[in-house]
């Protein structure tokens, strides 16, 4: 089992992950030391400080640090398929982090791909 995890606390996100409509996460701050391209991580959902459920393992494809207002609509859509605009993303992140988020804040875009389980054919 991977030593690192991408934890998701919102129940809305769980279905997006399971349907593979969510292929990135945008996190506040610079997370480039914690997450690096090529890492294998467990993708987990569940309440903060509570029981989590394993959704799938994933490989990190890309880690990019930038300002929130530098995000493209496509980058935002990979995080949340329902959002395209920076202002809406700031509102969404504010709800997740329980604080005001401004467009000039540093964020880390972490792109990931699910690893399908082996079929055991070998």
Buried (B, 14 or more C-beta within 10 A) or exposed (E): EBEEBBEBBEEEBBEBBBEEBBBBBBBBEEBEEEBEEEBBBBBBBBEEEEEBEEBBBBBBEEBBBBEBBBBEEEBBBBBBEEBBEBEEBBBBBBEBEEEEBEBEBBBBBBBBEBBEEEEEEE
